[in-house]
Amino acid sequence: MGMFYSLLGITASEISLKNWIGEDSSGKFKMIKVDDCLDIVSPDGLTLWYDECLTGNYEISYRIKVVMEGGKYDRLSDMNCFWGAKDLKYPDNIYARKDWRAGIFKNYNTLCGKATRL
């Protein structure tokens, strides 16, 4: 899956991969930056968190391309988006239960905030 994003007027080429924290159920996800895209290979469930707190008014936009060309990890799946999320058990540390959530969708029911399922 490749993802192009524009965050607060900043393009992918201006944002470091270190800004992203992965919660991956397979233990095999990979993400590289190619031009203005993040190329993400995720064999199974994956959640990526942008590791900077957004405040004030902001717009999140992205384009997704799901690759279905018979590759080892090519698969059609939904995409779930969380923003402004908090873990009610650990409201000051969204990552406290990242190993437990591990990209498994049902484990995100403990979060509050905004969510969209595409």
Residue pairs with C-beta under 8 A, 6 or more apart in sequence:
1 40
1 41
1 42
1 64
1 65
1 66
1 67
2 34
2 37
2 38
2 39
2 40
2 64
2 65
2 67
3 37
3 38
3 40
3 62
3 63
3 64
4 12
4 36
4 37
4 38
4 62
4 63
5 12
5 38
5 60
5 61
5 62
6 12
6 61
6 62
7 15
7 50
7 58
7 60
8 54
8 58
8 59
11 36
12 33
12 35
12 36
12 37
12 38
13 33
13 35
13 36
17 31
17 32
17 33
17 38
18 51
19 50
19 51
19 52
20 31
20 38
20 48
20 49
20 50
20 51
21 48
21 49
21 51
21 95
21 98
22 29
22 31
22 46
22 47
22 48
22 49
22 103
23 46
23 47
23 48
23 49
23 98
23 101
23 102
23 103
24 42
24 44
24 45
24 46
24 47
24 102
24 103
25 44
25 45
25 46
25 102
25 103
25 104
26 42
26 43
26 44
26 45
26 46
26 103
28 41
28 43
28 44
28 73
29 40
29 41
29 42
29 43
29 46
29 103
30 40
30 41
31 38
31 39
31 40
31 41
31 48
32 38
32 39
33 39
40 46
40 48
41 73
42 73
42 103
43 72
43 73
43 75
44 103
45 102
45 103
45 104
45 105
46 103
47 80
47 82
47 101
47 103
47 108
49 94
49 95
54 83
54 84
60 81
60 83
64 79
64 118
66 76
66 77
67 74
68 74
68 75
68 76
78 117
78 118
79 117
79 118
80 105
80 108
80 115
80 116
80 117
80 118
81 115
81 116
81 117
81 118
82 108
82 111
82 113
82 114
82 115
83 113
83 114
84 113
84 114
85 94
85 111
85 112
85 113
85 114
85 115
86 94
86 111
86 112
86 113
87 93
87 94
87 96
87 97
87 110
87 111
88 110
88 111
88 112
89 96
89 97
89 110
90 96
90 97
97 107
97 110
100 107
101 107
101 108
108 115
